[in-house]
Amino acid sequence: MMASIGVNVLDALSDNIFEYFHALMNEKDPTLCRNSKDGLFGSLKACSSIVSLLETRLSRAEKTIKNLKEVVWIIINNSNHLNQISIESKGIQKAATSLLAILPLTGNSENTPPNKIWTQSIRDGLKLMEWAIHDFFPMPRADGSSKKDEDTRVKEEAKSHPDLWNRHQKWVSIAKEATSANDDELDLGNDPTDDHRSRSLLSRIQSLCSYLHCLLVMEGYPIHRHSAFANSAVIQQIPLDMLLNTSEQLLSFPLAAEAKYRATKSRLRSSPVHGGLISPHAAMTISASMRMSGHTLFDVSVESCKGGSGILGRAHRVVGMSVANLVSSCSLGVVSVVDGKLMRGVGGNNAVRMGWLRGSIPLRIQSIRSFQAVALSLGSGVVSSNGTVKSISRALVLLGGCLLEQILGEDAEKDGLSLVGGGLDEEWGTLGDRAELAETASTALAACIAAFGGLTPNDVRATIDSITHSCLSSLYVHGDSSIFVYSNAKKSILQLGMNCVCVPWGDGGRSTIDGIVRSVCTMLRNDPDMSVATVALSTLCAFDALVTPRSPPILVPVRDTMADNSASINRGLSASEMMRGINDAKKISNLDDSKKKQNKESDAKKSKKKKRKASPAEEVSHETKPQPTEGIRETKKFKPDITTDNNSSSNSKAPEGIETADQKEYNYSVVKSTVNEVTKNDEAEASVALKVSQTINDDHVVNEGGENDVIVLAETESPPGAKPGKSVEGVASDTANEVSTRDNTNHNSDSEEGVFDRKNDSDHDDDGSDFDFPEIIDGDPDEEDRI
């Protein structure tokens, strides 16, 4: 169904996206603005779901896909305006990039495979990012090309990709909307629109980085597409060199902005740079966010090629980039100790401090995560290679220094000491950020020890074990330290200690920190946090398995438990038996549910049939009206309704002393139930009862002395329940006498009051229907013969 109307639905959603976006951009009312954001977000998500469902079945709908792509690019180009409207617009930006990244699944009318369109989309996103950086803040490239050569290269790429260049120019025009009309004024100081252009560049880079991230991780793609794109042929088509070049530009953006800022005179630092659109001051304000985007792009590039030949062939470059980022983000004190020399800016207030982003704890955390991704992607081969072993060893010691600085730095400052470089006061981050940094550093060290194993150099391994021992001792002695308030920090340090104990050294020896690890685990086994207690107990179990030699059991004694009814637990269950039992129980439950559903449906059908049968009988109405003369009764023929439900009741009330229609029907039901009981016990009398029941008439006895009327009815069914040795005539007669006696008892006192009148049913007597019964008068000599 969706395949037949998918194109029409996408056209309608594309129009909705356009309308919601314009309403969001022009709306001032907060309530209406929030409604527009919700509508825009929902429309983008709906389009992504439809495209993921239909895939190549939309290959012929090129016009629809083109219109949808243009609308999404309008949202991405105006992402800066959306961010200024509300912080919640980040979700809209993410939804737009996700939809744009899933469009390669549709293919095209030229039968181009989706994987080729996917690869070309990655190239286009990288080109847009490079052009944006080149136009706003030109940076020197790693290959050493000049500005003139770079301009020539961009022009050639623009000629070869005209559609992509036009899309870039549209965004540049939007980013320059708030600038002055006269371009000559851009060289003046204190340009008021400089901040707007810098924010536009940052929003552009973040949007394109999110777009490339969604493409590389295949966000929203079906599972079969993940497996199809994961083969080596598709991975080799990924433009890894372009990804690394763009990532390197973003990662080096803070250093380039700082160098440009220091090389520019103070009165010109707010003017746009030569050949660009933003000033050095504006570049400094967005440098941290630009580097975070570079880390995101670098990490996803390395992880997408994990285990492939492409990343292994560029291991030297990838390791060099990750280690350089780690060195540039660590504190100067740690770097100077690791390198064994006093760096510039350390010691003394007169020294010029370079690398002002070193104090940013979030950037340091991201740098550590990038190195961890590289180590896990390349494996232990980078430690055994002569070209990368020095860089890896340096990075491992830097990780240990970051961990030691955060855990023991607070104790040093309490004792009046100061770390090299000015202590922890120069760091940008809260106590929670410091705890996260300690967790990230210890987790990365544990992962590297497990990945590299015995190939780690012995001197580096000795340094890591010493740092781990010091951190665990601080946790054991100063358990109430502020950084150990966070359970994640304690769990990560326990994991690091456990890996150090389990992984042997390069010479085959075992680590000597098992004693402090056991002591800390024994202390933390009663920690209030259940996750910490679980990790501590798991570590103790691992110690028990390592220390105690064990062998498989030969004879397992079993105690007989007669009182225990859990037979399955006593005999033991395998995984296959348990899964089979779970599936059987689900099948039985489903069968029971289906039977209940069928029973409900059948009951509903039966009730509908009963209502249809009862509807003609409800049309018969009985009216009662009082007569002016007492003691005189006018009796007319009464037509009983034998199809009326016995359980139904009437809300109408008759005058006292007059038998109502409900009472008549109740008398009839009593006779019916009694007669039906005859044939259940005696099959021989059933045929006789059937003949008799067909000839039973409505007997209406009129007593002038004030006795009530008695109506004896019989249906065409066989009278069940007849007692052996008693005829059907006797049963019917006795039942009629019982009904007459009960009616006389109930209404004898009021028999003289009121007149019983019924509507004349002579019209029904003439048509010969089965409901017309002859009138039976009391005292008729032929009454017994007819019954």
N, C-alpha and C positions, 0 to 999 in steps of 0.2 A: 504493500500500500504506500509506504513512504517513498519507494522508488518511483512511483508514478506521479506523486505530487511534490517530490523533493525540490525540484527546480522552482516551482511556484512558491513554496514555503521560503526558500532562500531569497527569492526576489522580495517577498513581503518583509522578511526580517532585515534585509539590506535597507529598505526604505525606513523601517522603524529605527534602525541604528542611526541613520542620517538625521531623522527628525529628533530623536532623543539627544543627539550630540549638539545640535543647534539650540535646542531648548536649554540644555545644560550650560552652554556658553553664554546665553543671553538672559537667563533667568536670574532674578534677584531674590525672589522669595525662597527662604531656606527649605520650606516644606516641599514646594514644587521642584526645587533643585534636587532634593533627596529622591523624590519620585523619578526624576529623569535619570539619575545615576543608577537606580535599581533597574529601571527599564533597559537602559543601555547595557548594563552588565549581563542581565538575563538574555538579551538578544544575542550578544556575542557568544555566550555559552551555548545557546541553542544552535547557532550556526556551526560551532565546533562539533557538537554532537551529530548533527546531520551529515557533515562532511566526513566524519570518522565512520559513520554507518554506511554511507553510499560509496565512498571512495571513487574508483574509476568509472562508476556508472554516471558520474557527472562530467566525463571527459568531453562530451558533445555540447555541454552547456557552457561554452566559452564566454559568452556575453554575461551570463549570470556571475561566473567566477571573476571575471574582470571587474564588473561593477562592485562586487563584494570586496575585492582587493583594494580598489581605489578608496572605498569608504573607510577601510581599516587604516590605510596609509594616511588619510586625513586626520584620524584620531591620533596616530603616532606622531605626526608632524606638529600637532598642537598639544603634545603632552605637557609642555611647560605651562601653558595656560590652564590645563586641567589640574596640575599640581598646585598652582596658585589659588584655585577655587577651593580645593579641599584636599586634606591629606588622604582621604579615602579613595581618591582618584588613582592611587597606585594599583588598586585591584582592577580598575578599568584598563589601565595600561597593560597589566599582566594578561588579562583576558584577550585584549587585542593582539598582542604578540603571539599568544598561543594559537589563536585562530589563523593568523598569517603563517605560522610555522606548519600548520596541518594542511594547508592548501596544496602542497605538492602531491598529496595522495590522490587528487582528482585526475592527474595526468593531463593530456591535451588531445586535440583532434588529430595530431600527427603521430599518435601512438608512441610517444616518448615514454620510456619507463619511469615510474615515480622516483626511483633511486637517482636517476640522472637529474631530474628536476630538483630533488632534494639537495644534491651536491651543488648545483648551480645557484640555488637559493643561499647556501652558505657563502659562496663566493661573492654574491651580490651584497649580502649584509656586511662582509668585511670591506668591500670597496666603499660602501657608503660611510662606514666608520672612518676609514683612512681619509676620505675626502673631507669629512667634517673636521677632523683634527688639522688637516693641511690648510683649510680655509680660515680657521679661527685662531689657531696657534701653531704655526709651522715649527716642526722639531727636526733636529738632525737625525738621519737614519743610521742604522747600525752598519750599513755597507759603506758609509762615508760619502754618499752622493751629495752634491751641492744643492742649493735652493733652486738654481736654474734647471738643473737636471730633473729635479722633482716636479717642477712645473711642466716641463715637457712630457714627462711620463703621465701626469694627470690628464693633460690635454689629449694624448693618444688614447687613453682609456675612455675618455668621454666620447671620442669619435666612434669607438668600437661598441659602446653601450649607450646609445642615445636616450633610450627610455629611462634607463637608470640615472643618467645625468639630469634629465628633466625632473625626475622625482627629487633629486638632491637640490636642484635649484629652487624648487617650490619650498622646500624646508628652509633654505637660506633666506628667501624672501620673507617668510613668516618670522624667522628669528630676527630680522632687521626691521620689523614693522615699527618698533618703538624708538628706533634711532632717528636722528635728525635728518631732515630732507637734504641738507647740504653735506656732502661727504667730506668737504674740507674741514668741517668742524670736528671730525673724528680724531684729528691729531692734537686737539687742544686738551689740556689737563682737566681732570675731574668731569669726565663725560658722564652725564646722569644715566645714560642707557647702557653703560658698561656692565653693570650687574645683571641686567636683563639678558644680554647676549651670552654672558658666562653661564647663567642658569639654563638658557636654551641649549647650549653645547652639552652641559651635563645631562639634561633630560634626553637629548638625542643619543648620547653614548649609552646611557642606562637602558633606553628602549631597545637599541640595536643589540646590546649585550644580552638582554632578556630574550630577544628574538633568536639569536644564535644559540643561546643555552637551550631553548625549547627545541630547536632543530637537532642539536647534537644529542640530547637525551631522549628525543622522540616523544615529547610530552603529548599525551592524548592519542598516540598512535595505537592501533590494534596490536595484539600480541603477535600475530603472524607477521606483521610488518617489522616488528623488532627482530624476530629471528631471521627474516629475509635480509634486512639491512646489516645484520651483525656478521655476515660472512666476510672473508678476507678480501674479496673483490671489491665490495662496497667500501670497506675501511680504507683500502688503498686509494680510493678516489677522494677521500677527505683532503682538502687543501691544508695540510698540516703546517707547511712553511708560512702560508699566509696567516694562519691562526697564531703561530708563534711570533711573527713580525708585529702583528697588531697588539698582541698581549704585551710584548716588550715595549712598545710605544706607550701604552697605558701605564705600565709598571714604572717606567722611567719618567713619567710626566711630572711628579713632584720635584725630582732633582733638576729637570730642565726648567721648571717654573722658578725654583729657588735660584738657579744660576742666572736666569734672565733678570730676576728681581734684583739681585746684588750687582749685576753689571749695568743696570739702568740708573740714571740719576734720580734723586728723590722727587724732583718736580715733574718727572716724566713717567713715573711708575703707574700712574692711573690712565695713561694714554695707550691706545692699542699699539701692539708691536708692529714692526715693519712687515707688511704682507699678511697681517692677520686682522682679526676683528675684536679681540679682547686684550686687555692690558696685563702686564705682569702681576699687578696686585689682584686682579680678578682671577688670574690663573692660580695664584697661591690659595685663594679661598676655596677653589673646587678641586685642588690637587689630591686631597685625601680621598674624596669620593671617586675621583677618576682612577686612583690606584686600586680601590676596592673592586671596581668594575674590571680592571685588568686581572686581578686575582681570580675573579669568577670565571672569566674567559680562559685563563691559563689552566685552571683546575679542570674545567669541563673538557678542554682540548686534550689534556693528558689522560683523563679517565675514559674518554671515548675511544682512545687508541690503546687501551690497556692490553698488554700481551701481544700486540701486533708488531709486525716488523718495522712499521713506520716510526714508532716512538723509540724502538731500540736502535735504529740507525741514527737517531738524533739525540742519543743519551747524553753526550758530552755537553751539548748546548742546553738541554733541558735541565740537567743538574747544575750547570753554571748559573742559569737564570734563577732557579729556586734558592741556591745558596747565596747569591748576590742580594736577593730580596730579604733573606733572613738576616744577613749581616747589616743591611741598611735599616732594618727595623729594630734590632736589638739595641740595648743601651750601650753607650760608649764604654762604660766600665767593663761590661762583660766582653765586649769585642777586644778591648785592649788587653785583658787578661788572657784570652784565648790566643790572640796573635803574638803575645809576649812583648809588646811594645806600647809606649804611651802615645795614644792618639791625640790629634789636635782637638782642642776643646775640652780636654779632661785635666782637671787640677788647676785651680786658679781662676779668678773671675775675669782676668784680662784676656783670656783665650777666646778666640772667636768660635762660636758654636755652630758647626755645620750639621746638616741633617736634622732639621727641626722636627721632623715627623718621627724621630726615634722614640719620643715619649708617648706616642699613641699606642695604647694597649690593644685596641681592636685591630689595628694594622699588624701588630706583632702576632696576634692570634691567627690572623688570616695567613700570614707568611709561614707560620709553623704548619698550618693545615696544608698549604701548597707543597711544602717539602714532604710531608707525610704521603700525599697523593703521588708524588714522584717516586718515593722510595717503594711504595707498594706496587706501582705500575711497572717499574723496571726490575724489581726483585733483587736477589743477592748478587747478580752479576756485576752491578756497579761497584761493589766492594772489592771484588777480585780484579777489576780492571785498573790498569796503571793510570789511565787518564782521569778517572773519577774518584779513586779511593781517597785522595787527599781532601777533595771538596766534601765528600761524604763524612769523613772523620771530623773535619772542622765543624760541619753542621751538627753532628751528634753532640759534640762538646758544647756548642752554643745552646742547644736545647737543654742540656743539663744545667748550664749556667743560668738560663732563664728560670728554670724550676727552683734552683737553689736561691736565686735572688728574691723570689716572691715569698718563699717559706721562711728563710732565715733572715731576710732583710728587715722584717718587722722587729725581730728580737734584737738585732744589732742597733736599730734606732732607739729601742727602749733602754739599751745599755749605754747610750750616749755616743755610739760609734756611727760612722757614716760610710756608706758604700762608695766605691770609686765612681765619680761622676755626679755626686750630689745627693745620692739616696733616692728614696721612693717618692719624694715630694714633686719631682720633675715629671713624673708619669701622668698621663692623661687617662684617667679611668677611676671608677668607683671600686669599692671593696669586692663587689660582685664580679667586676671585670678582672680583678686580680685573681680571684678564685677560679674563674673560667680560664685564665692564662695558665695557672698551675695545672688545672685539669688537662688542657690541651697539650702542654709540654710533656707531662707524664704519659699521656695516652700515645703521643707520637713516639716517645722513647720506647715504650713497651712494644709498639708495632714494629719499630725498626729492629729491635733485638730479636723479635720472633721471626721477622722476614730475613734478616742477614744471618742469624744463627752463629755458628762457630767461625764464620768468615770475618767477623768484626775484629779489628786489630786488638791485641791484648792491652796495650796502653790505653786505648779508648775505652775498652771494656772495664778496666780497673777504675777509670775516672767515673764511669756511669754507676758502678757498684758503690763507690764511695759516696757519690751524691745521693743515691737511693738510701743508703744506710743513714746518712745525716738527716734526710727528710723524715724517715721512719722514726728515728730517735727523737726528733722534735715533736712528732705526733704522739709518741709514747710519753714524753716528759711534759710537754706543753699541749696537752690535749684541748685546753680551753682557749687556744689561740684563735684570733679572729678569723683567720683564713680557713681553719678547720671547722668552722660553724657550718660550712657548706658540705653536704654529704657527697657531692660529685668529686670534690677534691680528695676526700678520704678514699673513695672507691678507686679512683684512678691511681693513687699512690700504692694501694694494695695490689692492684693489677700489675704495676711496674715491678714491685718486689717479687711477686709470684713468677713473672717471666724471667727475672734475673736468676731466681733459684732453679727454674726448670731448664733453661737454655744453658748448655755448657760453654766453657771458654774455648778459644781456638786450640789450646793444647789438650783439651779433653777434661780439664779440671772442673770442679763444681764451685759455685759461688759460696762465699763465706758469710753471707748476710741472712742465712736461714734462721738463725737464732732471734734476731730482732724482728723478722717477719712473723715468726710464730708468736712472739710476745705481743706484738701489736694486734694480731688476729684474735688472740685469746682475750685481749682487752675489749676489742670491738664486737665480739660475738654477742654482747648484751647491749649493743648500741640502741638508742631509742628509734633510730631510723631502720626500718625493716630491710631496706635494700642494702645498707651497710652491713647489717648483721648477716644477711644472706651471703654477701661476698666474703666476709670473714670466715664463716662456716665452710664455704666451698674451698677456700684456701687451706683451711685446716684439714679437710678431707684429702686434698691433693698432697699435703705433707705426709699424711698417714700412708697414702698409697706409695709415696716415694721411699719412705723410711722403712716400712714394714714389708719384708718379702712375703709374697703370697703365691699360692698355686691353686689351680681349679679344684673344687671339691670332688672327692671320690665317692663318698657316701654321705647323704644328707639325711639326718634323723628328723622325723616328723612326729609331732605330738598329736594324738588323736583327740579331736575336740568334738564330742558328741552334741554339745549344746549349741554349737555354731551351725547355723543353717546355710551359710554362704558356701555352698559346695564349689562354686566356680572359683572363689578366692582360695579355698584349700587346695584344689588341684592345680591352680595356676592357669593363667590365660596367656596365650601368645597374641601377638599383634594382629595376625591374620584372623584368628578366631574371634577376637574382640570386634574387629571391623566387620566381620561377617554377621555377628550378632546384632551390631548396631544397624546394619542395613536391613536385616530381617525385621527388627522392631519397627523401623521406619516404614517398611512395606505394610506391615500389619496395621499400623496406625493410619496409613493412607487408605487402606481398604475399609477400615471402620469408618473413616470420615466420608468416603464415597458412598458407603451403604446408608449412613445417616442422611446424607444429602439426597439419595434416591428415595428414601422413605419420606422425607419432608416433601419432595416433589410429588410423590404419589398421593400423600395425604392432602396436599393442596389441590390436586386434580379431583380427588373424590369430593372434597368440600365444594368445589365449583359445580360438580355434577349434581350434588344434593341441592344446592341453591337454585340450579336451573329447574329441577323437578318440583321444588317447593314454590316457585314463583307463580305458576297458574293457580295453585290452591289459595294463595293469598288474595287473589282477586275476588273470592267469594266473601261477601260481607253479610253480617247478621246485625240487624238493627232491633232494638227493643224500645217500646214506647208504652207508657202507662195508660190504662183504660179508666174511664170515669166510674164504671160500675164495678163494685167489689163482688167477689164470689162467682164471677162469670169468666170463663176462660175460652179463648178462641184458639183452637189448635189447628195449625196448618202443617203441611208436610215439610219435614226438615231434611235437607240434603247434607249428609256428613261428608267431611273431607278426609278421605282415608290416606291421602298422600302427604298430609301435613306431618312434620317432624314431631314425635312424641315429647321431646324435651323442650320444645318451644313454648313460650308463655306469653300471654297477652297482658298488656297494661290496663286494658279497659275493665271497668267494674260494672256489674249488673246490679239492679235493685235487689234488696234483700228478699229472700223467698223464691227467687227465680233462678233456675239452673242456667248457668252460662255455657257458652260454647266450649270453653276450656274444660269445664267439668264433664261435658258430654264426651270430649275427646279423651279425657282421662279414663272415663268408663270404658271407652272403646279400647284403649291401650291395655286395660286390665284384662278384658275379655280376650284380646289378641294374644297377650303373653300366656294366659292360661291355656288357651286352645293350642298354642304352638308347642307347649310342653307335652302334648299327648303323643305326637308322632316320634319324638325322640326316643321314647321307650318301647313303642310298639309299631313296627314297620307295617304290620298287616293292616292296622287301622288307618294308615296314612292315606291310602287311596280313597277310603270311605270319607275321611275328613276332607279331602280335596273336593269330592263331589258335593259334600254337604256345604262346605264353605262357599261354593259357587252359587248355591241356592238360598243362602241366608239373606233375609231382607231386614230392612230397618223397621223395628217394631216400636211404635210410639203409643204407649198406654196412657189413656186419658181417664182420670178418676175424678168424678164430680164431687166426691166427698172430701176433696182436698189432698189426695195422694199425689206424689210427684210422678213425673214421667220417667220411664225406664227405656233406654235405647240399647239394644243388643246388636253389636256389629261384628262382622266376621270378614276377614280378608280372604283372598283366594289362596293363601298359603296353607300348608298342612298344619293342623294344631298340634304342636309338640307338647310333650310332658303329660300325655294321658296315662292315667293309672291303669294297670292291668285289670281286666275284668269289668271295666266300666266303659260304657259306650260314649261316643262323641256327643249324642243328644243329651245324655245326662250331664256331661261336663258343661255344655253350653247352658243348659237350663239352670244348673246349680250356680253357675257364675252370674247369670242374669238375676237370680234371686238374691245373691249377695250384694250385687250392685244396687238393686232396688231397695234392699233393707238399709244400706248405708245412706242412700239418698233420702229415704224417708226419715231417718234419724236426724239428718243434718238440716232438713228443710220443712219438717212437719209443722213446726211452730209458726212458720210464716207462710204456710201454704195458701191461706185465704187472702193474703195481701198481694196486690199487684196482679197484673194480667200478663201472661207470657205470650208474646207475639213474635212471629218470625216472618221474614219477607217471603212472599209467595214465590215458589220455584216452579211454577207450572210450565214456564218456558223450557226448563230442563227436562220435564217429564215427557214432553212431546218428541224430543229428538232421539229418544231411545238410548240414552247413554247408560253406562254401567252404574252411575251414581244414583239412579232413580230406583228407590225401593218402595214396595207397596206398604201401605199403612196397616199396622197391626193394632187391633182394638182389643182391650181387655175383655175376657169372657168369650172370645171366639172359640167355638168348639173345634175348629180345624187347626188351631194354633200348634198343638203338639205334632200333628201330622206334617205340617209344613216345616217345623224345626227339625 
